[in-house]
Amino acid sequence: MLSTQLSDRFEQSTDRRWSELEHLLRQLSRVVILTHKNPDGDAVGSALGMMRILNKAGHHRVSVIIPDSSPAFLRWLPGYSSILVYERNPESAEKELTSAELVIMVDFNDPERLGTEIQTLLEKIAKPSVLIDHHPGGTGFARYNFSFPQFGSTAELIYEILKRLRLIDLLDTDSATCLLTGIITDTLGFKVSSSSPALFRTVADLLEYGVKIDEIFNRVYNQFSAERLRFTGYCLSEKMVILPDLQTAYIWLTKEEMNRFSHQKGDTEGLVNYPLSIAGISIAVLFTEQDDHIKLSLRSKGDLPVNELASKYFKGGGHLNAAGGKSYRSMKETLAYFEKILKEFLNQPKLPPDNEK
C-alpha cells in the first residue's frame, strides 16, 4: 500500500506557496524543465519524471533541456531521447525557452550552474520560474523557490511534492523509474543521506509501480567499458595520495591522463568514493584538470562537513558529506594549497550541519 501521508519535512512551508504552485501548473500549459551542467542521475531522473507527470496532467507541451550531455549510463531512462541538449542544438533549445510559459528548474541552487548562455537567456526572457532543489544555501533566484535540504535527493523531494499537489495518481512505471534512479544515484546506492525512514518508504512506494530496482543498479553501475576499469585501476595504483595524519586521501588527474584512457563523460563518476573504503580515511577528494580550472569532488564520512571546506576555500558547496568546488590555480599549486588549508580546516571548531540528517 502506498504511503500517501504528507511528509512533515514540509512543515516550514506555507499553504499559500503550494496553492500558488498548483495555480501555475493548472493555468500554464507550455513548460520547460531545466537542470544543471554536467547533469547527474538525480538531475536527469528528476527532470524526466516530472516531465512525464506534467504531460499526463494535461499540459500541451513539456520539454526538458540540459546544458550539456549526461553520462552514457543514464541514456536508457524512459523519455531520455526527447531531451534537448543545449550545446548540441542551441537554436531549438532557445526557441523552446522563449515560447515557454513556465520554467521549472530542478537540482541546483545557483543560476551559474546553467552556464552563461542559458543564464543570460533566462534573464532576458524573464519567464515565471519555479526552483525545486535539495541543496543547502543557494541564491533564491527563481520567482517561486521550493528548496528543502532535508531531502537526500531532488527526486525524493519531487515525489513528496507530487503528493502535496495531489498528482501522485499520475505516476506510472516510467516516471517512477526515473525518480528512483535519481534517488539511487544521489544517495550513492543508499550509502549517504539514507538515514531517514521516510526515504525507504518512498522507495517502497515507487517499487509498487513496477519499477525494477535490480535493473536500475545494473544499468547505472554495471555497464562500464574495459577502458574505464583500466582507468580506475590506474587512478588507484598511480594517482592516489594518502595523508593518514589528516584522515584524508585524494586522487589527481590531468587532462593528458584522462585522454590517454579515452575518457568519456561519467568515467570519473564514483571514483572519489574509493578512498573512503580505506580504514582511517574520512575525507576523499578527486581533482580533475578542466580547460580553465581544476574541478574538485569531495566526500566525507560522519559529521565532517566537506560542504564548508568547498564553500570556504574552493568557490563551491553541496551537502555535508558530498560537495564540489573549483580552483583556478595550477594543479601543483592547488594540491599544495589543499594540503595546507586541510590542516586548518580539520583543527577548527565544526559548525552544526545546516538542516542535514
Summary of the structure (lengths in Angstrom):
residues: 357
radius of gyration: 20.2
end to end distance: 26.4
largest distance: 59.0
contacts: 1176
relative contact order: 0.11
helix: 46%
strand: 17%
